[in-house]
């Protein structure tokens, strides 16, 4: 039996991220929850953060299938810790929720009171097979 999903179904999960993400957090290691994403090293994974708004996301067709949400790159994410930014986390600071975590394609060394730039990156929900 074949499978199919309306793009509206796939969009809802991505729209939730778009509508509720308040910050992009640079992390050393993968946080398991909101507290881990916002707590300084060595207890947590936090290196720095930058605010995100609706204009920092683009919802569009997936490259192969499905739907994709592009998180647009940001410049000057202020880091407050020295470490290796190897994960990005999307958080909802208003409700204290960790929404999404991904590994960074090219990890960046961070230093306290310095800035890093983040690239564009995608979150994809593939069409059912």
C-alpha positions in Angstrom: 0.0 0.0 0.0 1.3 3.4 -0.9 2.0 6.3 1.5 1.4 10.0 1.0 1.3 13.1 3.2 -0.2 16.5 2.4 2.5 19.2 2.5 0.3 20.9 5.2 0.9 17.9 7.5 4.7 18.1 7.0 4.7 21.9 7.4 3.1 21.9 10.8 6.1 20.5 12.6 8.4 22.9 10.8 6.0 25.8 11.5 6.1 25.0 15.2 9.9 25.4 15.1 9.6 28.6 13.2 6.9 30.1 15.4 8.4 29.1 18.8 12.2 29.4 18.4 13.5 32.4 20.2 17.2 31.7 20.2 19.9 29.7 18.4 22.4 28.4 21.0 25.9 27.3 20.2 26.8 24.3 22.2 29.8 22.1 23.0 28.3 18.6 22.9 24.7 17.7 22.5 22.3 19.0 25.2 19.6 16.6 26.2 17.2 19.2 27.5 16.6 23.0 27.8 18.7 23.3 31.0 21.6 21.6 29.4 21.4 24.0 26.4 21.5 27.1 28.5 23.8 26.1 31.3 27.5 27.1 31.1 30.3 24.6 30.7 31.3 22.2 32.3 27.8 21.4 33.8 25.9 22.3 30.6 26.7 22.7 26.9 26.2 26.5 26.5 28.8 28.6 24.6 26.6 31.5 23.5 23.3 32.5 21.8 21.7 34.8 19.4 18.0 35.7 19.0 15.9 34.5 16.1 12.7 35.8 14.7 10.3 34.7 12.0 12.4 36.4 9.4 15.3 34.0 10.2 13.5 31.0 8.7 12.4 30.0 5.2 9.9 27.2 4.7 10.1 25.6 1.3 10.0 22.3 -0.7 12.7 19.8 0.3 15.7 19.2 -2.0 14.7 15.6 -2.8 11.2 15.4 -1.3 9.1 16.6 1.6 9.5 20.0 3.1 12.4 21.9 4.6 12.9 24.7 7.0 16.1 26.7 6.4 17.6 28.4 9.4 19.3 31.4 7.9 22.9 32.1 8.9 23.6 34.8 11.5 26.6 36.9 12.1 28.0 37.9 15.4 26.7 35.2 17.8 28.2 36.3 21.1 30.0 33.5 22.9 30.6 33.8 26.6 32.6 30.5 27.0 35.7 29.1 25.5 35.0 25.8 23.8 34.2 24.0 20.5 30.8 24.9 19.0 29.9 21.5 17.5 26.1 21.6 18.0 23.4 24.2 17.4 20.2 24.1 19.5 17.0 25.9 18.8 15.3 26.9 22.0 12.1 28.5 23.1 13.3 30.7 25.9 9.8 32.0 26.7 8.5 28.5 27.6 11.9 27.0 28.6 11.9 24.3 25.9 14.7 22.7 23.8 13.1 22.3 20.4 15.8 21.0 18.1 19.5 20.1 18.1 21.8 19.4 15.2 25.5 18.8 14.7 27.5 21.6 13.1 29.0 20.8 9.8 32.2 22.7 10.6 32.8 23.0 14.3 34.1 26.4 15.4 36.5 27.3 18.2 34.9 29.9 20.5 36.4 32.2 23.1 34.8 34.2 25.9 33.4 37.5 24.7 34.0 36.8 21.1 31.6 36.2 18.2 31.1 33.5 15.6 29.1 33.4 12.4 26.6 30.6 11.7 25.8 29.2 8.3 22.4 28.6 6.7 21.3 25.0 7.6 18.2 22.9 6.9 15.7 20.8 8.8 13.9 18.4 6.5 10.8 16.3 6.9 10.9 13.8 4.0 7.8 12.7 2.2 6.6 9.2 3.3 7.9 6.3 1.2 
